């Protein structure tokens, strides 16, 4: 998992939003409740102007059960989209 986050960080630093999206989704496949990976996914979608996907992702995130402590923290991003 650490290697996935290292890769994600490299893509974030490079501002490669497509790769950020891919890396964050890979992390979420292994840890569906990872707030940091989900935040990176949402930000990448916003940078890519994929606003409908932001709304859908946040709606699904808020509705999901799981290990995340706070599933309501992305309402601002949803409102922006």
C-alpha positions as protocol buffer text, in pm:
chain_id: "A"
residue {
  index: 1
  type: UNK
  ca { x: 0 y: 0 z: 0 }
}
residue {
  index: 2
  type: UNK
  ca { x: 288 y: 236 z: 74 }
}
residue {
  index: 3
  type: UNK
  ca { x: 411 y: 199 z: -283 }
}
residue {
  index: 4
  type: UNK
  ca { x: 69 y: 304 z: -414 }
}
residue {
  index: 5
  type: UNK
  ca { x: 74 y: 618 z: -202 }
}
residue {
  index: 6
  type: UNK
  ca { x: 429 y: 697 z: -316 }
}
residue {
  index: 7
  type: UNK
  ca { x: 316 y: 669 z: -676 }
}
residue {
  index: 8
  type: UNK
  ca { x: 10 y: 881 z: -604 }
}
residue {
  index: 9
  type: UNK
  ca { x: 229 y: 1148 z: -445 }
}
residue {
  index: 10
  type: UNK
  ca { x: 456 y: 1155 z: -751 }
}
residue {
  index: 11
  type: UNK
  ca { x: 157 y: 1212 z: -978 }
}
residue {
  index: 12
  type: UNK
  ca { x: 18 y: 1481 z: -750 }
}
residue {
  index: 13
  type: UNK
  ca { x: 353 y: 1662 z: -752 }
}
residue {
  index: 14
  type: UNK
  ca { x: 365 y: 1636 z: -1132 }
}
residue {
  index: 15
  type: UNK
  ca { x: 5 y: 1762 z: -1158 }
}
residue {
  index: 16
  type: UNK
  ca { x: -80 y: 1467 z: -1382 }
}
residue {
  index: 17
  type: UNK
  ca { x: -449 y: 1453 z: -1298 }
}
residue {
  index: 18
  type: UNK
  ca { x: -530 y: 1149 z: -1512 }
}
residue {
  index: 19
  type: UNK
  ca { x: -259 y: 951 z: -1333 }
}
residue {
  index: 20
  type: UNK
  ca { x: -372 y: 1087 z: -994 }
}
residue {
  index: 21
  type: UNK
  ca { x: -718 y: 954 z: -1072 }
}
residue {
  index: 22
  type: UNK
  ca { x: -583 y: 612 z: -1171 }
}
residue {
  index: 23
  type: UNK
  ca { x: -358 y: 587 z: -865 }
}
residue {
  index: 24
  type: UNK
  ca { x: -629 y: 696 z: -622 }
}
residue {
  index: 25
  type: UNK
  ca { x: -871 y: 444 z: -769 }
}
residue {
  index: 26
  type: UNK
  ca { x: -609 y: 170 z: -729 }
}
residue {
  index: 27
  type: UNK
  ca { x: -577 y: 258 z: -360 }
}
residue {
  index: 28
  type: UNK
  ca { x: -953 y: 267 z: -316 }
}
residue {
  index: 29
  type: UNK
  ca { x: -979 y: -84 z: -460 }
}
residue {
  index: 30
  type: UNK
  ca { x: -765 y: -206 z: -171 }
}
residue {
  index: 31
  type: UNK
  ca { x: -894 y: 33 z: 96 }
}
residue {
  index: 32
  type: UNK
  ca { x: -1238 y: 159 z: -2 }
}
residue {
  index: 33
  type: UNK
  ca { x: -1266 y: 390 z: 297 }
}
residue {
  index: 34
  type: UNK
  ca { x: -936 y: 572 z: 256 }
}
residue {
  index: 35
  type: UNK
  ca { x: -1025 y: 939 z: 293 }
}
residue {
  index: 36
  type: UNK
  ca { x: -696 y: 1068 z: 151 }
}
residue {
  index: 37
  type: UNK
  ca { x: -722 y: 859 z: -165 }
}
residue {
  index: 38
  type: UNK
  ca { x: -1084 y: 960 z: -212 }
}
residue {
  index: 39
  type: UNK
  ca { x: -992 y: 1326 z: -168 }
}
residue {
  index: 40
  type: UNK
  ca { x: -725 y: 1292 z: -437 }
}
residue {
  index: 41
  type: UNK
  ca { x: -978 y: 1127 z: -666 }
}
residue {
  index: 42
  type: UNK
  ca { x: -1229 y: 1407 z: -619 }
}
residue {
  index: 43
  type: UNK
  ca { x: -966 y: 1678 z: -673 }
}
residue {
  index: 44
  type: UNK
  ca { x: -840 y: 1505 z: -986 }
}
residue {
  index: 45
  type: UNK
  ca { x: -1193 y: 1485 z: -1124 }
}
residue {
  index: 46
  type: UNK
  ca { x: -1243 y: 1855 z: -1051 }
}
residue {
  index: 47
  type: UNK
  ca { x: -919 y: 1948 z: -1229 }
}
residue {
  index: 48
  type: UNK
  ca { x: -1029 y: 1734 z: -1524 }
}
residue {
  index: 49
  type: UNK
  ca { x: -1365 y: 1915 z: -1523 }
}
residue {
  index: 50
  type: UNK
  ca { x: -1553 y: 1587 z: -1487 }
}
residue {
  index: 51
  type: UNK
  ca { x: -1814 y: 1744 z: -1263 }
}
residue {
  index: 52
  type: UNK
  ca { x: -2090 y: 1485 z: -1299 }
}
residue {
  index: 53
  type: UNK
  ca { x: -1846 y: 1219 z: -1188 }
}
residue {
  index: 54
  type: UNK
  ca { x: -1761 y: 1428 z: -881 }
}
residue {
  index: 55
  type: UNK
  ca { x: -2126 y: 1449 z: -782 }
}
residue {
  index: 56
  type: UNK
  ca { x: -2176 y: 1076 z: -839 }
}
residue {
  index: 57
  type: UNK
  ca { x: -1860 y: 981 z: -649 }
}
residue {
  index: 58
  type: UNK
  ca { x: -1944 y: 1200 z: -349 }
}
residue {
  index: 59
  type: UNK
  ca { x: -2302 y: 1071 z: -340 }
}
residue {
  index: 60
  type: UNK
  ca { x: -2176 y: 712 z: -343 }
}
residue {
  index: 61
  type: UNK
  ca { x: -1909 y: 795 z: -81 }
}
residue {
  index: 62
  type: UNK
  ca { x: -2164 y: 947 z: 155 }
}
residue {
  index: 63
  type: UNK
  ca { x: -2403 y: 654 z: 112 }
}
residue {
  index: 64
  type: UNK
  ca { x: -2142 y: 382 z: 161 }
}
residue {
  index: 65
  type: UNK
  ca { x: -2085 y: 195 z: 481 }
}
residue {
  index: 66
  type: UNK
  ca { x: -1728 y: 133 z: 573 }
}
residue {
  index: 67
  type: UNK
  ca { x: -1424 y: 226 z: 767 }
}
residue {
  index: 68
  type: UNK
  ca { x: -1406 y: 597 z: 685 }
}
residue {
  index: 69
  type: UNK
  ca { x: -1466 y: 810 z: 993 }
}
residue {
  index: 70
  type: UNK
  ca { x: -1634 y: 1099 z: 815 }
}
residue {
  index: 71
  type: UNK
  ca { x: -1821 y: 1043 z: 494 }
}
residue {
  index: 72
  type: UNK
  ca { x: -1963 y: 1396 z: 475 }
}
residue {
  index: 73
  type: UNK
  ca { x: -1640 y: 1589 z: 429 }
}
residue {
  index: 74
  type: UNK
  ca { x: -1671 y: 1639 z: 53 }
}
residue {
  index: 75
  type: UNK
  ca { x: -1986 y: 1848 z: 30 }
}
residue {
  index: 76
  type: UNK
  ca { x: -1794 y: 2162 z: -72 }
}
residue {
  index: 77
  type: UNK
  ca { x: -1636 y: 1980 z: -364 }
}
residue {
  index: 78
  type: UNK
  ca { x: -1976 y: 1845 z: -464 }
}
residue {
  index: 79
  type: UNK
  ca { x: -2128 y: 2193 z: -446 }
}
residue {
  index: 80
  type: UNK
  ca { x: -1844 y: 2329 z: -661 }
}
residue {
  index: 81
  type: UNK
  ca { x: -1910 y: 2062 z: -925 }
}
